[in-house]
Amino acid sequence: MNAREILEQLRELTAEGRKGVSVLYEVEEALAHAEHELDRVESLAFLEAEGSVAERNVRARLAASDARLARDLAKAQVSRVRMKLKLIESEIMASATMSKLLQAEMRLEGGA
C-alpha cells in the first residue's frame, strides 16, 4: 500500500464515520420513540386491566409485547451502529499507523 492509497482510505473512512454519526442520531431517535411507545402502551393497558396489581402488571406486559419487541430491535440497531463506528475508528487508527510507518520507511531510505 502506498501513501496515496492510505490517504484515500483515510478519506473514505472519515466520510463513512461522518455518515455514521448521522445514522447513530437517527437510530437513537427511533429508540427514544420506541421506548415512549412501550411506556404508553404498557401504562394504558395497566389502567384498563382489572384484577390485582400483579394481574394488571402481567396483562399490561402482555399487551405491550409488540411495543417491547420494537424497542428491543431499536436497541439492537443502536448497538450495531455504535459497533460499526468503533470499527471505523479502529480502521482509521490502523491506516494512520501504516502512514506513519511508511513515512519512517521513506525517511530511512532517503537517508541511506
C-alpha distances in whole Angstrom, upper triangle without the diagonal:
4,7,8,6,7,10,11,10,13,15,15,16,18,20,20,22,24,25,26,28,30,30,31,34,35,35,37,40,40,41,43,45,45,46,49,50,50,53,55,55,56,58,60,61,62,64,66,66,69,70,69,66,64,65,64,61,60,61,59,56,57,57,54,52,50,49,48,46,44,44,42,40,39,38,36,34,34,32,30,28,28,26,24,24,23,20,19,19,18,15,15,16,13,10,12,12,9,9,12,11,9,12,14,13,13,17,17,17,18,21,22
4,6,5,6,9,10,11,12,14,16,17,18,20,21,22,25,26,27,29,31,31,32,35,36,37,38,41,42,42,45,46,47,48,51,52,52,54,56,57,58,60,62,63,64,66,68,68,71,72,71,68,67,67,66,63,62,63,61,58,59,59,56,54,52,51,50,48,46,46,44,42,41,40,38,36,35,34,32,30,30,28,26,25,25,22,20,21,19,16,16,16,14,11,12,13,9,9,12,11,8,10,13,11,11,14,16,15,16,19,20
4,5,5,6,9,10,11,12,14,15,16,18,20,21,23,24,25,27,29,30,31,33,35,36,37,39,40,41,43,45,46,47,49,51,51,53,55,56,57,59,61,62,63,65,67,67,71,72,71,68,66,67,66,62,62,63,60,58,59,59,55,54,52,50,49,47,46,45,44,41,40,39,37,35,34,34,31,29,29,28,25,24,24,22,19,19,19,16,14,15,14,10,10,12,9,7,10,10,7,8,12,11,10,13,15,15,15,19,20
4,5,5,6,9,10,11,12,14,15,17,18,20,21,23,24,26,28,29,30,32,34,34,36,38,39,40,42,44,45,46,48,50,50,52,54,55,56,58,60,61,62,64,66,66,70,71,70,67,66,67,65,62,62,62,60,57,58,58,54,53,51,49,49,47,45,44,43,41,39,39,37,34,34,33,31,29,29,28,25,24,24,22,19,20,20,16,15,16,15,12,12,14,12,10,13,14,11,12,15,15,14,17,19,18,18,22,23
4,5,5,6,9,10,11,12,14,15,16,18,20,21,22,24,26,27,28,31,32,32,34,36,37,38,40,42,42,44,46,47,48,50,52,53,54,56,58,58,60,62,63,64,67,68,68,65,63,64,62,59,59,59,57,54,55,55,52,50,48,47,46,44,42,41,40,38,36,36,34,32,31,31,28,26,26,25,22,21,22,19,17,18,17,14,13,15,13,10,12,14,11,10,13,14,11,13,17,16,15,19,20,20,21,24,25
4,5,5,6,9,10,10,12,14,15,16,18,20,21,23,25,25,26,29,30,31,32,35,36,36,38,40,41,42,44,46,46,48,50,51,52,54,56,57,58,60,62,62,66,67,66,63,61,62,61,57,57,58,55,53,53,54,50,49,47,45,44,42,41,40,39,36,35,34,32,30,29,29,26,24,24,23,20,19,19,17,14,15,14,11,10,11,10,6,8,10,8,6,10,11,10,11,14,14,14,17,19,19,20,23,24
4,5,5,6,9,10,10,12,14,15,17,19,20,21,23,24,25,28,29,30,31,33,35,36,38,39,40,42,44,45,46,48,50,51,52,54,55,56,58,60,61,62,65,67,66,63,61,62,61,57,57,58,55,53,54,54,50,49,47,45,44,43,41,40,39,37,35,34,33,30,29,29,27,24,24,23,21,19,20,18,15,15,15,13,10,12,12,8,9,12,10,8,11,13,12,12,16,16,16,18,21,21,21,24,26
4,5,5,6,9,10,11,12,14,15,17,18,20,22,23,24,26,27,28,30,32,33,34,36,38,39,40,42,43,44,46,48,49,50,52,54,55,56,58,60,60,64,65,65,62,60,61,59,56,56,56,54,51,52,52,48,47,45,44,43,41,39,38,37,35,33,33,31,29,28,28,25,23,23,23,20,18,19,18,14,15,16,13,11,14,14,10,11,14,13,11,15,16,15,16,19,19,19,21,24,23,24,27,29
4,5,5,6,8,10,10,12,14,15,16,18,20,21,22,25,26,26,28,30,31,32,34,36,36,38,40,41,42,44,46,47,48,50,52,52,54,56,57,58,61,62,62,59,57,58,56,53,53,54,51,48,49,49,46,44,42,41,40,38,36,36,34,32,31,30,28,26,25,25,22,20,20,19,16,15,16,14,11,12,13,9,8,11,11,7,10,13,11,11,14,15,14,16,19,19,19,22,24,24,25,28,29
4,5,5,6,9,10,10,12,14,15,17,19,20,21,23,25,25,26,29,30,31,33,35,35,37,39,40,41,43,45,46,47,49,51,51,53,55,56,57,60,62,61,58,56,57,56,52,52,53,50,48,49,49,45,44,42,40,40,38,36,35,34,32,30,29,28,25,24,24,22,19,19,19,16,14,15,13,10,10,11,9,6,9,10,7,8,11,11,10,13,15,14,15,18,19,19,21,24,24,25,27,29
4,6,5,6,9,10,11,12,14,16,17,18,20,22,23,24,26,28,29,30,32,34,35,36,38,39,41,42,44,45,46,48,50,51,52,54,56,57,60,62,61,58,57,57,56,52,52,53,50,48,49,48,45,44,42,40,39,38,35,35,34,32,30,30,28,25,24,25,22,20,20,20,17,15,16,15,12,12,14,12,9,12,13,10,11,15,14,13,16,18,17,18,21,22,22,24,26,27,27,30,32
4,5,5,6,9,10,11,12,14,16,16,18,20,21,22,24,26,27,28,30,32,32,34,36,37,38,40,42,43,44,46,48,49,50,52,53,54,58,59,59,56,55,55,53,50,50,50,48,45,46,46,42,41,39,37,37,35,33,32,31,29,27,27,26,23,22,22,20,17,18,18,14,13,15,14,10,12,14,11,10,13,14,11,13,16,16,15,18,20,19,20,23,24,24,26,29,29,29,32,34
4,5,5,6,9,10,10,12,15,15,16,18,20,20,22,24,25,26,28,30,30,32,34,35,36,38,40,41,42,44,46,47,48,50,51,52,56,57,56,53,52,52,51,48,48,48,45,43,44,44,40,39,37,35,35,33,31,30,29,27,25,25,23,21,20,19,17,15,15,14,11,10,11,10,6,8,10,8,6,10,11,9,11,14,14,14,17,19,19,20,23,24,24,26,28,29,30,32,34
4,5,5,6,9,10,11,13,14,15,17,19,20,21,23,25,26,27,29,30,31,33,35,36,38,39,41,42,43,45,46,48,50,51,52,56,57,56,53,52,53,51,48,48,48,46,43,44,44,40,39,37,36,35,34,31,30,30,27,25,25,24,21,20,20,18,15,15,16,13,10,12,12,8,9,11,10,8,11,13,11,12,15,16,15,17,20,20,21,23,25,25,27,29,30,30,33,35
4,5,5,6,9,10,11,13,14,16,17,19,20,22,23,25,26,28,29,31,32,34,35,37,38,39,41,43,44,45,47,49,50,51,55,56,56,52,52,52,50,47,47,48,45,42,43,43,39,38,36,34,34,33,30,29,29,27,24,25,24,20,19,20,18,15,16,17,13,11,14,14,10,12,14,13,11,15,16,14,15,19,19,18,21,23,23,23,27,28,28,30,32,33,33,35,38
4,5,5,6,9,10,10,12,14,15,16,18,20,21,22,24,26,26,28,30,31,32,34,36,37,38,40,42,43,44,46,47,48,52,53,53,50,49,49,47,44,44,45,42,39,40,40,36,35,33,31,31,29,27,26,26,23,21,21,20,17,16,17,15,12,13,13,10,9,12,11,8,10,13,11,11,14,15,14,16,19,19,19,22,24,24,25,28,29,29,31,33,34,35,37,39
4,5,5,6,9,10,10,13,14,15,16,18,20,21,22,24,25,26,29,30,31,33,34,36,37,39,40,41,43,45,46,47,51,52,51,48,47,48,46,43,43,43,41,38,39,39,35,34,33,31,30,29,26,25,25,23,20,20,19,16,15,15,14,10,11,12,9,6,9,10,6,8,11,11,9,13,15,14,15,18,19,19,21,23,24,25,27,29,29,31,33,34,35,37,39
4,5,5,7,9,10,11,13,15,16,17,19,20,22,23,25,26,28,29,31,32,34,35,37,38,40,41,43,44,46,47,50,52,51,48,47,48,46,43,43,44,41,39,40,39,36,35,33,31,30,29,27,25,26,24,21,21,21,18,16,17,16,12,13,14,12,9,12,13,10,11,15,14,13,16,18,17,17,21,22,21,23,26,26,27,29,31,31,33,35,36,36,39,41
4,5,5,6,9,10,11,13,14,16,17,18,20,22,23,25,26,27,29,31,32,33,35,36,38,39,41,42,44,45,48,50,50,47,46,46,44,41,42,42,39,37,38,37,33,33,30,28,28,27,24,23,24,21,19,19,19,15,14,16,14,11,12,14,11,10,13,14,11,13,16,15,15,18,20,19,20,23,24,24,26,28,28,29,32,33,34,35,38,38,39,41,43
4,5,5,6,9,10,10,12,14,15,16,18,20,21,22,24,25,26,28,30,31,32,34,36,37,38,40,42,43,46,48,47,44,43,44,42,39,39,39,36,34,35,35,31,30,28,26,26,24,22,21,21,18,16,16,15,12,11,12,11,7,8,10,8,6,10,11,9,11,14,14,14,17,19,18,20,22,23,24,26,28,28,29,32,33,34,36,38,39,40,42,44
4,5,5,6,9,10,11,12,14,15,17,19,20,21,23,24,26,27,29,30,31,33,35,36,37,39,41,42,45,47,46,43,42,43,41,38,38,39,36,34,35,34,31,30,28,26,26,25,22,21,21,19,16,16,16,13,11,13,13,9,9,12,10,8,11,13,11,12,15,16,15,18,20,20,21,23,25,25,27,29,30,30,33,35,35,37,39,40,41,43,45
4,5,5,6,9,10,11,13,14,15,17,19,20,21,23,25,26,27,29,30,32,33,35,36,38,39,41,44,46,46,42,42,42,40,37,38,38,35,33,34,33,30,29,27,25,25,24,21,20,21,19,16,16,17,14,12,14,14,10,11,14,13,11,15,16,14,15,19,19,18,21,23,23,24,27,28,28,30,32,33,33,36,37,38,39,42,43,43,45,48
4,5,5,6,9,10,11,12,14,15,16,18,20,21,22,24,26,27,28,30,32,33,34,36,37,39,42,44,44,41,40,40,38,35,35,35,32,30,31,31,27,26,24,22,22,21,18,17,18,15,13,14,14,10,9,12,11,7,10,12,11,10,14,15,14,15,18,19,19,21,23,23,24,27,28,29,31,33,33,34,37,38,39,41,43,44,44,47,49
4,5,5,6,8,10,10,12,14,15,16,18,20,21,22,24,26,27,28,30,31,33,35,36,37,41,42,41,38,37,38,36,33,33,34,31,29,30,29,26,25,23,21,21,20,17,16,16,14,11,11,12,9,7,9,9,6,7,10,10,9,12,14,13,14,17,18,18,21,23,23,24,27,28,29,30,33,33,34,37,38,39,41,43,44,45,47,49
4,6,5,6,9,10,11,12,14,15,17,18,20,21,23,24,26,27,29,30,32,33,35,36,40,41,41,37,37,38,35,33,33,33,30,28,30,29,25,25,23,21,21,20,17,16,17,16,12,13,14,11,9,12,13,10,10,14,14,12,15,17,17,17,21,22,21,23,26,26,27,29,31,31,33,35,36,37,39,41,41,43,45,46,47,49,51
4,5,5,6,9,10,11,12,14,15,17,18,20,21,23,24,26,27,29,30,32,33,34,38,40,40,37,36,37,34,32,32,32,29,27,28,27,23,23,21,19,19,18,15,14,16,14,10,12,13,10,9,13,13,10,12,15,15,14,17,19,18,20,23,23,23,26,28,28,29,32,33,33,35,37,38,39,41,43,44,45,47,48,49,51,53
4,5,5,6,9,10,10,12,14,15,16,18,20,21,22,24,26,27,28,30,31,32,36,38,37,34,34,34,32,29,29,29,26,24,25,25,21,20,18,16,16,15,12,11,12,10,7,8,10,7,6,9,10,8,10,13,13,13,16,18,18,19,22,23,23,25,27,28,29,31,33,33,35,37,38,39,41,43,44,46,48,49,50,52,53
4,5,5,6,9,10,10,12,14,15,17,18,20,21,22,24,26,27,29,30,31,35,36,36,33,32,33,30,28,28,28,25,23,25,24,21,20,19,16,16,16,13,11,12,12,8,8,10,9,6,10,11,10,10,14,14,14,16,19,19,19,22,24,24,26,28,29,30,32,34,34,36,38,39,40,42,44,45,46,48,49,50,52,54
4,5,5,6,9,10,11,12,14,16,17,18,20,21,23,24,26,27,29,30,34,36,35,32,32,32,30,27,28,28,25,23,25,24,20,20,19,15,16,16,13,11,14,13,9,11,13,11,10,13,15,13,14,17,18,17,20,22,22,23,25,27,27,29,31,32,32,35,37,37,39,41,42,43,45,47,47,49,51,52,53,55,57
4,5,5,6,9,10,11,12,14,15,16,18,20,21,22,24,26,27,28,32,34,34,31,30,30,28,26,26,26,22,21,22,21,17,17,15,12,13,13,10,9,11,10,7,9,11,9,9,13,14,13,14,17,18,18,21,22,23,24,26,28,28,30,32,33,34,36,38,38,40,42,43,44,46,48,49,50,52,54,54,56,58
4,5,5,6,8,10,10,12,14,15,16,18,20,21,22,24,26,27,30,32,31,28,28,28,26,23,24,24,20,19,20,19,16,16,14,11,11,11,9,6,8,9,5,6,9,9,8,11,13,12,13,16,17,18,20,22,23,24,26,27,28,30,32,33,34,36,38,38,40,42,43,44,46,48,49,50,52,54,55,56,58
4,5,5,6,9,10,11,12,14,15,16,18,20,21,23,24,26,29,31,30,27,27,28,25,22,24,23,20,19,21,20,16,17,16,12,12,14,11,8,11,12,9,9,13,12,11,14,16,15,16,19,20,20,22,24,25,25,28,30,30,32,34,35,36,38,40,40,42,44,45,46,48,50,51,52,54,56,56,58,60
4,5,5,6,9,10,10,12,14,15,16,18,20,21,22,24,28,30,30,27,27,27,24,22,23,22,19,18,20,18,14,16,14,10,12,13,10,8,12,12,9,11,14,13,13,16,18,17,18,21,22,22,25,27,27,28,31,32,33,34,37,37,38,41,42,43,44,47,48,49,51,52,53,55,57,58,59,61,63
4,5,5,6,9,10,10,12,14,15,16,18,20,21,22,26,28,28,25,25,24,22,20,20,20,16,15,16,15,11,12,10,7,8,9,6,5,9,9,7,9,12,12,12,15,17,17,18,21,22,22,24,26,27,28,31,32,33,35,36,38,39,41,42,43,45,47,48,49,51,53,54,55,57,58,59,61,63
4,5,5,6,9,10,11,12,14,15,16,18,20,21,24,26,26,22,22,23,20,17,18,18,15,14,16,15,11,12,12,8,8,10,9,6,9,11,9,9,13,14,13,15,18,18,19,21,23,23,25,27,28,29,31,33,34,35,37,38,39,41,43,44,45,47,49,50,51,53,54,56,58,59,60,62,64
4,5,5,6,9,10,11,12,14,15,17,18,20,23,25,25,22,23,23,20,18,19,19,15,15,17,15,12,14,13,9,10,13,11,9,13,14,12,13,17,17,16,19,21,21,21,24,26,26,28,30,31,31,34,36,36,38,40,41,42,44,46,46,48,50,51,52,54,56,57,58,60,62,63,64,66
4,5,5,6,8,10,11,12,14,15,16,18,22,24,24,22,22,21,18,17,18,17,13,13,14,12,9,11,10,7,9,11,9,8,12,13,12,14,17,17,17,20,22,22,23,26,27,27,29,31,32,33,35,37,38,39,41,43,44,46,47,48,50,52,53,54,56,58,59,60,62,63,64,66,68
4,5,5,6,8,10,11,12,14,15,16,20,22,22,19,19,18,16,14,14,14,10,9,11,10,6,8,8,5,6,9,8,7,10,12,12,13,16,17,17,19,21,22,23,25,27,28,29,31,32,33,35,37,38,39,41,43,44,46,47,48,50,52,53,54,56,58,59,60,62,64,65,66,68
4,6,5,6,8,10,10,12,14,15,19,20,20,17,17,18,15,13,14,14,10,10,13,11,8,11,12,9,9,13,12,10,13,16,15,15,18,19,19,21,24,24,25,27,29,29,31,33,34,35,37,39,40,41,43,45,45,47,49,50,51,53,55,56,57,59,61,62,64,65,66,68,70
4,6,5,6,8,10,11,12,14,18,20,20,18,19,18,15,14,15,14,10,12,14,11,9,12,12,9,11,14,13,12,16,18,17,18,21,22,21,24,26,26,27,30,31,32,33,36,37,37,40,41,42,43,46,47,48,50,51,52,54,56,57,58,60,62,63,64,66,68,69,70,72
4,6,5,6,9,10,11,12,16,18,19,17,17,16,13,12,13,11,8,9,10,7,6,9,10,7,9,12,12,12,15,17,17,18,21,22,22,24,26,27,28,30,32,33,34,36,37,38,40,42,43,45,46,48,49,51,52,54,55,57,58,59,61,63,64,66,67,69,70,72,73
4,6,5,6,9,10,10,14,16,16,13,14,13,10,9,10,9,5,6,8,7,5,9,10,9,9,13,13,13,15,17,17,18,21,22,23,24,27,28,28,30,32,33,34,37,38,39,41,42,44,45,47,48,49,51,53,54,55,57,59,60,61,63,65,66,67,69,70,72,74
4,5,5,6,9,10,13,15,15,13,14,14,10,9,12,11,7,9,12,10,9,12,14,12,13,16,16,15,18,20,20,21,24,25,25,27,29,30,30,33,35,35,36,39,40,41,43,45,46,47,49,50,51,53,55,56,57,59,61,62,63,65,66,68,69,71,72,74,75
4,5,5,6,9,12,15,16,14,15,14,11,11,13,11,8,11,12,9,9,13,14,12,14,17,17,17,20,22,22,23,26,27,27,29,31,32,33,35,37,37,39,41,42,43,45,47,48,49,51,53,54,55,57,58,60,61,63,64,66,67,69,70,72,73,74,76,78
4,5,5,6,10,12,14,12,13,11,8,9,10,7,5,8,9,6,8,11,13,12,13,16,17,17,19,22,22,23,25,27,27,29,31,32,33,35,37,38,39,41,43,44,45,47,48,50,52,53,54,56,58,59,60,62,63,65,66,68,69,71,72,74,75,77,78
4,5,5,8,10,11,9,10,9,5,6,9,7,5,8,10,9,10,13,15,14,15,18,19,19,20,23,23,24,27,28,29,30,32,34,34,36,38,39,40,42,44,45,46,48,49,51,52,54,55,57,59,60,61,63,64,66,67,69,70,72,73,75,76,77,79
4,6,8,11,12,10,13,12,8,10,12,10,8,12,14,12,13,16,18,17,18,21,22,21,23,26,26,27,29,31,31,33,35,36,37,39,41,41,43,45,46,47,49,51,52,53,55,57,57,59,61,62,63,65,67,68,69,71,73,74,76,77,78,80,82
4,7,10,12,12,14,12,8,11,12,9,9,12,13,11,13,16,18,17,18,21,22,22,24,27,27,28,30,32,32,34,36,37,38,40,42,43,44,46,48,49,50,52,53,55,57,58,59,61,63,64,65,67,68,70,71,73,74,76,77,79,80,82,83
4,7,9,9,11,8,5,8,9,7,7,11,11,10,12,15,17,17,18,21,22,22,24,27,27,28,30,32,33,34,36,38,39,40,42,43,45,46,48,49,51,53,54,55,57,58,60,61,63,64,66,67,69,70,72,73,75,76,78,79,81,82,84
4,7,8,10,8,6,10,11,9,10,14,14,13,16,18,21,21,21,24,26,26,27,30,31,31,34,36,36,37,40,41,42,43,46,47,48,50,51,52,54,56,57,58,60,62,63,64,66,67,69,70,72,73,75,76,78,79,81,82,84,85,87
4,7,8,6,6,10,10,10,12,14,15,15,18,20,22,23,23,25,27,27,28,31,32,32,34,37,37,38,41,42,43,44,47,48,48,50,52,53,54,56,58,59,60,62,64,65,67,68,69,71,73,74,75,77,79,80,81,83,84,86,87
4,5,5,6,9,10,11,12,14,15,16,18,20,23,23,23,26,28,27,28,31,32,32,34,36,37,37,40,42,42,43,46,47,47,49,51,52,53,55,57,57,59,61,62,63,65,67,68,69,71,73,74,75,77,78,80,81,83,84,86
4,5,5,6,9,10,10,12,14,15,16,18,22,21,20,23,25,24,25,28,29,29,31,34,34,34,37,39,38,40,43,44,44,46,48,49,50,52,54,54,56,58,59,60,62,64,65,66,68,69,70,72,74,75,76,78,80,81,82
4,5,5,6,9,10,11,12,14,15,17,20,20,19,22,24,23,24,27,28,27,29,32,32,33,35,37,37,38,41,42,42,45,47,47,48,51,52,53,54,57,58,58,60,62,63,64,66,68,69,70,72,74,75,77,78,79,81
4,5,5,6,9,10,11,12,14,15,19,19,18,21,24,23,24,27,28,28,30,32,33,33,36,38,38,39,42,43,44,45,48,48,49,52,53,54,55,58,59,60,62,63,65,66,68,69,70,72,74,75,76,78,80,81,82
4,5,5,6,9,10,10,12,14,17,17,17,20,22,21,22,25,26,26,29,31,31,32,35,36,37,38,41,42,42,44,46,47,48,50,52,53,54,56,57,59,61,62,63,65,67,68,69,71,73,74,75,77,78,80,81
4,6,5,6,9,10,11,12,16,15,14,17,19,18,19,23,23,23,25,28,28,29,31,33,33,35,37,38,39,41,43,44,45,47,49,49,51,53,54,55,57,59,60,61,63,64,66,67,69,70,72,73,75,76,78
4,5,5,6,9,10,11,14,15,14,16,19,18,19,22,23,23,25,27,28,28,31,33,33,34,37,38,39,41,43,44,45,47,48,49,51,53,54,55,57,59,60,61,63,64,66,67,69,70,71,73,75,76,77
4,5,5,6,9,10,13,14,14,16,18,18,19,22,23,24,26,28,29,30,32,34,34,36,38,39,40,42,44,45,46,48,50,51,52,54,55,56,58,60,61,62,64,66,67,68,70,72,73,74,76,78,79
4,5,5,6,9,11,11,11,14,16,16,17,20,21,21,23,25,26,27,29,31,32,33,35,37,38,39,41,42,44,45,47,48,50,51,53,54,56,57,59,60,62,63,65,66,68,69,71,72,74,75,77
4,5,5,6,10,10,9,11,14,13,14,17,18,18,20,23,23,24,26,28,29,30,32,34,35,36,38,39,41,43,44,45,47,49,50,51,53,54,56,57,59,60,62,63,65,66,67,69,71,72,74
4,5,5,9,10,10,11,14,14,15,17,19,20,21,23,25,26,27,29,30,31,33,35,36,38,40,41,42,44,45,47,48,50,51,52,54,56,57,58,60,62,63,64,66,68,69,70,72,74,75
4,6,8,9,10,12,13,14,16,17,19,20,22,23,25,26,28,29,31,32,34,35,37,38,40,41,43,44,46,47,49,50,52,53,55,56,58,59,60,62,64,65,66,68,70,71,72,74,76
4,6,5,6,9,10,10,12,14,15,16,18,20,21,22,24,26,27,29,30,32,33,35,36,38,39,41,42,44,45,47,48,50,51,53,54,56,57,59,60,61,63,65,66,67,69,71,72
4,5,5,6,9,10,10,12,14,15,16,18,20,21,22,24,26,27,29,30,32,33,35,36,37,39,41,42,43,45,47,48,49,51,53,54,55,57,58,60,61,63,64,66,67,69,70
4,5,5,6,9,10,11,12,14,15,17,19,20,21,23,25,26,27,29,30,32,33,35,36,38,39,41,42,43,45,47,48,49,51,53,54,56,57,58,60,62,63,64,66,68,69
4,5,5,6,9,10,11,12,14,15,17,18,20,21,23,24,26,27,29,30,32,33,35,36,38,39,41,42,44,45,47,48,50,51,53,54,56,57,58,60,62,63,64,66,68
4,5,5,6,9,10,10,12,14,15,16,18,20,21,23,24,26,27,29,30,32,33,35,36,38,39,41,42,44,45,47,48,50,51,53,54,55,57,59,60,61,63,65,66
4,5,5,6,9,10,11,12,14,15,16,19,20,21,23,25,26,27,29,30,32,33,35,36,37,39,41,42,43,45,47,48,49,51,53,54,55,57,58,60,61,63,64
4,5,5,6,9,10,11,12,14,15,17,19,20,21,23,25,26,27,29,30,32,33,35,36,38,39,41,42,43,45,47,48,50,51,52,54,56,57,58,60,62,63
4,5,5,6,9,10,11,12,14,15,17,18,20,21,23,24,26,27,29,30,32,33,35,36,38,39,41,42,44,45,47,48,50,51,53,54,56,57,58,60,62
4,5,5,6,9,10,11,12,14,15,17,18,20,21,23,25,26,27,29,30,32,33,35,36,38,39,41,42,44,45,47,48,49,51,53,54,55,57,59,60
4,5,5,6,9,10,10,12,14,15,17,19,20,21,23,24,26,27,29,30,31,33,35,36,37,39,41,42,43,45,47,48,49,51,52,54,55,57,58
4,5,5,6,9,10,11,12,14,15,17,19,20,21,23,25,26,27,29,30,32,33,35,36,38,39,41,42,44,45,47,48,50,51,52,54,56,57
4,5,5,6,9,10,11,12,14,16,17,18,20,21,23,24,26,27,29,30,32,33,35,36,38,39,41,42,44,45,47,48,50,51,53,54,56
4,5,5,6,9,10,10,12,14,15,16,18,20,21,23,24,26,27,29,30,32,33,35,36,37,39,41,42,43,45,47,48,49,51,53,54
4,5,5,6,9,10,11,12,14,15,17,18,20,21,23,25,26,27,29,30,31,33,35,36,37,39,41,42,43,45,47,48,49,51,53
4,5,5,6,9,10,11,12,14,15,17,19,20,21,23,24,26,27,29,30,32,33,35,36,38,39,41,42,44,45,47,48,50,51
4,6,5,6,9,10,11,12,14,15,17,18,20,21,23,24,26,27,29,30,32,33,35,36,38,39,41,42,44,45,47,48,50
4,5,5,6,9,10,11,12,14,15,16,18,20,21,23,24,26,27,29,30,32,33,35,36,37,39,41,42,43,45,47,48
4,5,5,6,9,10,11,12,14,15,16,18,20,21,23,24,26,27,29,30,31,33,35,36,37,39,41,42,43,45,47
4,5,5,6,9,10,11,12,14,15,17,18,20,21,23,24,26,27,29,30,32,33,35,36,38,39,41,42,44,45
4,5,5,6,9,10,11,12,14,15,16,18,20,21,23,24,26,27,29,30,32,33,35,36,37,39,40,42,43
4,5,5,6,9,10,10,12,14,15,16,18,20,21,22,24,26,27,29,30,31,33,35,36,37,39,41,42
4,5,5,6,9,10,11,12,14,15,16,18,20,21,23,24,26,27,29,30,31,33,35,36,37,39,41
4,5,5,6,9,10,11,12,14,15,17,18,20,21,23,24,26,27,29,30,32,33,35,36,38,39
4,5,5,6,9,10,10,12,14,15,16,18,20,21,22,24,26,27,28,30,32,33,34,36,37
4,5,5,6,9,10,10,12,14,15,16,18,20,21,22,24,25,27,29,30,31,33,35,36
4,5,5,6,9,10,11,12,14,15,17,18,20,21,23,24,26,27,29,30,31,33,35
4,5,5,6,9,10,11,12,14,15,17,18,20,21,22,24,26,27,29,30,32,33
4,5,5,6,9,10,10,12,14,15,16,18,20,21,22,24,26,27,28,30,31
4,5,5,6,9,10,10,12,14,15,16,18,20,21,23,24,26,27,29,30
4,5,5,6,9,10,11,12,14,15,17,18,20,21,23,24,26,27,29
4,5,5,6,9,10,11,12,14,15,16,18,20,21,22,24,26,27
4,5,5,6,9,10,10,12,14,15,16,18,20,21,22,24,26
4,5,5,6,9,10,11,12,14,15,17,18,20,21,23,24
4,5,5,6,9,10,11,12,14,15,17,18,20,21,23
4,5,5,6,9,10,10,12,14,15,16,18,20,21
4,5,5,6,9,10,10,12,14,15,16,18,20
4,5,5,6,9,10,11,12,14,15,16,18
4,5,5,6,9,10,11,12,14,15,17
4,5,5,6,9,10,10,12,14,15
4,5,5,6,9,10,10,12,14
4,5,5,6,9,10,11,12
4,5,5,6,9,10,11
4,5,5,6,9,10
4,5,5,6,9
4,5,5,6
4,5,5
4,6
4
